[in-house]
């Protein structure tokens, strides 16, 4: 029987909207009925490259400074991850 090396095992974090909404480290904003998440924050949370995700720029106020941030919906993020084979 052959053992799997730890480098062969890829840990994939499944994203759940309830968790993202509760996580204070992820900036988010709701427009209409859709939540948009800061891609950098989600990439840090997942420890993954999300550069392939389609995004829009949305304004956030951080420390009283307005910044435009790359944001995407959970569906956009999951679609890009599935295309890269990151989700089951």
Phi, psi and omega in degrees: 000130184263133180276145175276137176281150181297335178290337180280340183268124181250121178273126181243123176275126176277129179274135175232132184301322181299320180290316179298322180292328181276339185284114182288343181280351180252117177288141182208156178212145181253128172238129187053240180253007184254138173265137176244135185245142176296120184297323179296318179297317180291321178299318177295318179299316182275343188058048181225159173274120180247028183293342181274355183284134173289136186219168170232159176267128177231148180277138173232149174256117180236120182052046178064017177243129180275123178234145174269131187232145174289122182229155178210160176280165176301321180296319178297318180295312181295323179298316179292321178294320179294323179295329178271359180077027182270347180239161182268000000 
